[in-house]
Amino acid sequence: MNIGLGSCGEFHSCYESCMRADQISEEEYEELDVLHYKVENQLLRLIESLQRKQKRWRVEGHLSTGIMEPNIPLFQHSIIPIRQRRSS
């Protein structure tokens, strides 16, 4: 997510440079700026949301493996073939 946010900032620099070099009109610049603002803010909200969830899962002890896992019961599979389990 942070890479995407950085790329969003690079894109802003690119269209800013294009406008200064008269490669795009002010109208095109404004359109890009509105879209950039929208995407950047959505990315920021997503990053903040994921950070809050990650913190909550760590506090609840669901991040012991280093992988974010919600509080969902896991099914355990036996490594013993079915025929052997029935004969036991």
Buried (B, 14 or more C-beta within 10 A) or exposed (E): EEEEBEEBEEBBEEBBEBBEEEEBEEEEBEEBBEEBEEBBEEBEEEBEEEEEEEEEBEEEEBBEEEEEEEEEEEEEEEEEEEEEEEEE
